Amino acid sequence: MISMAENKGSNQKNSKLRGLIITIVASFASAFLLLLIFADDPPSALRLFFLSPFSNTYYFGNMIAAMVPLMLGGLGISIAFASRNFNLGGEGQIYAGGLAAVAVCLAFPDGSPFLVQILACLAGAFAGAIVGSLSGILKSRLGVDELISSFLISAIVVLIVDYFITGPMQDKSSNFQTTQSIGQNLRFARILPPSLLSTGLFLGLASCLLAKIIFDRTRFGYELRVYGEGGEFARYCGINTEMYTFLPMGISGAMHGLAGAAMILGTNYKAMKSFSSGIGWNAISVALIAHNDPLAVIGAAFFIAYLDAGAKGLMVGSNVSSEIVSVVQAVIFYLITAQFSFGQKRKTRKPSQADRQSIGARS
Amino acid sequence: MNFTSNLVAMLSGAVSAMTPLLFAALGGLFTELTGMLNIALEGMITLGAFFGVYGSALTGNLAAGIALGIAASTLVSWIYGEITLRLKANEFITGLATNLLATGLTVILSQKLFNTKGVVAFNVAPLPVLTAALAKIPVVGPIFFGQNILAQLSWLMAILSWILIRKTPLGMRIRATGSNQKAIIALGLKPDHYKLVAILFSGITCGLAGSYLSLNLSAYVPNISSGRGWIALVAIYLGGRKPSGILAACFIFALAESFSNYAQGFLKIPSEFVLAIPYAASLLALILGSLSKRRGDQWR
C-alpha cells in the first residue's frame, strides 16, 4: 500500500515537473517567436531580451531588486492559493501599501530611520491587509465570491490611490504625477551600486524562509493546507473553517502591501502613478510556477524578474514594446496548470468547484 | 436644458452603455450555464475592440470590420477553451492568461502598426441607425429608436438567447452540462463539447461588445473594456442566470455609468471617483445579491 501511495506521489511530482519544463520552454519559444515577428532587427532584439539582464552590474542588480516585490507578493498569493482562496486584488493591495509607506515616511522625515522604516512596512502591510480582508470577510460572512470581489475592490482602490497621488499628495514642484520623494535617510541601503539593489532583498529572502517554516512546521501552516485540500475533512479535524476563509485573504493582502512598501523604501522612493502596475499579476505567475512552495518562490521570482528585465532591455534598445512580456506571461498562465498526459487516457473534466480546489493542492 | 431633456439624454446614454455589457453578459451566461466562470470576457472584449475598429478602417466596411473583431475574439476564446478543456488547465488561470494576452497583444500591435501605445483614432463611418425616422418621437424615440444597429442587435440577442436556452435541445444540453453532467454522459454526449460551444459563443458576443465600444469612439483606447468583462459577470449573477434578469442588471449598471458621466459635469467630483462608480456599483450589487440570497435560504 505504502509503495503504491509513494508511486502515485512521485508520478504527480514528475508530471508537475514535466509541466513546468514545458511551460518554461514554451515561454522562451514564444518570446523568440514574437521577437522574430515584431522586431525590426530580430538578432539584436533577441540578444537584448535574453542577455541584457546579465550584461552589466546595473541591469543585473535591477533585475535582482525587482525580485523583492515578486517574492513578497508571490508568498501572498501562495498563502491564498494554498488555502483555496483566489486573491485577484494584488494590484490594488501593492499600490495601497506603497502609498501608505510613502505617507508614513513623509510624516516622520526626521524620525529614527530604522523605526520609521519598520513603521512604513507595517503601514504598508496594514493597508494591504485591510483591502485583502475585505474580500475575506465578505466571503466568510455573506458568501460573496472572493475572486470577483477582490478584483472589483482592487480596481476601486487603484483609482482611490490614483486620486491621492494626483491630488492631495502630489508633489507640486514636479511635472510628473507623483508624490514627494522620501528622505535619503529612510531609504534601504544600496548593496550593488550603481544598480537599485538594496538591503530590501534580505527582507524578501527572509520572508520566504519564514513562510517555509510556517507552512511546514507550524499548526497554522498545517491547518491552512488541510483546509486548502478542501472538503469536509477540515471541519472533521476541528479546524475553524470560517477563520481560514478570511484570514488567508488578510495575510495575502498584508504581504502585497509589504511588497508595495518594500518597493518604496528599496527602489522607487516615491509613489508615481501606477508604479506597481502589473506586479500583482506577476506575483500570481510566481506562485503558480512555485506551486505555492515558499522556497520555490525565490526561484520563480528570479525567472519572472528575468523576463521583465529582458523586456526593459528591449524597450531601451529596440522598437518592440515591453508588453511582449505580457504575452509571454499569458503563455505561462495558459500552460502552467495544464496537464500534459501524453498517451494516457484523458478523463472528463472536473467541474468548476474542483478547479478552485486543485489550485490549492500543493505537492 | 430642462430636467426632462437631461433625463432623456441620460437614459439614452444608459441604453447605449448597456450594449457592450449585455453582449458580454449573454456570452458569459452560456459558459456560466455549463458550469464555468468565464473571467476571459474582459480580454476578449479588448481584442474585439481593437480588431473591430482596425478592420473597419482597413477595409472601409463596417460589417467586414466587425467580422474581423468577432474572428479575433472567437479565435482567442477557442485557444482558451481548448487549453482549459483538452489540457484540463485551471480555468481561472487560463482566463487570466486570455486577459493578459489581449492586453499585451493589442499594445504590441498598436506600437508596431501605429507607433503609439496610446489612443489610436481611425477614420470610420458611424454605426448606422436603422430606425432614425422613429427617433423623433418624444422620450422613447431617442432612447430606443435613436440607438444604432449593434445596440438593437444586443436586444435581439437577449431574446434569441432566451429561446436558445429554454426552447432548443442545444440549450437544454448546455444547461444540463452545468447542472447534471452525468446525464449528458449517460446520453453518450460529451460535456466538454458543450462547454467549448459556450466558450466560442462568448467569444462571438465579446467581439460584438468590443466592436461596439471602439466603433462608437472611432478609436482604440488602451484599457477600452475598463472592467466591463468583470461587471458582466456580476450582471449574470445578479440577473439570476436568465436573459431577462441579465438585461435588467446590465441596464442598472449602464445607468450607473451614464449617471457618473453626467455627475462629472455638475458635481465637480474628481474623475477617479467617477471612474470608480461602475466598479463600486457592481461590488454593491454583488453584496446585495448575496444578502438577498442568504435571506431567501433562511426562509426556505
Interface residues (C-beta under 8 A of the other chain):
Chain A: L34 F38 F86 L88 L138 L142 G143 V144 D145 L147 I148 S149 F151 L152 I153 A155 I156 L159 I160 D162 Y163 T166 G167 W281 I284 L288 N319 V320 S321 E323 I324 V325 S326 V327 Q329 A330 V331 I332 F333 Y334 L335 I336 T337 A338 Q339 F340 R346 K347 T348 R349 K350 P351 S352 D355 R356 S358 I359
Chain B: G35 M36 L37 I39 I79 I83 L85 R86 L87 K88 A89 N90 E91 F92 I93 T94 L96 A97 T98 L100 L101 T103 G104 L105 V107 I108 Q111 K112 K117 G178 Q181 I185 P191 D192 K195 G227 W230 L233 V234 Y237 P270 E272 F273 L275 A276 Y279 A280 S282 L283 L286 I287 S290 L291 K293 R294
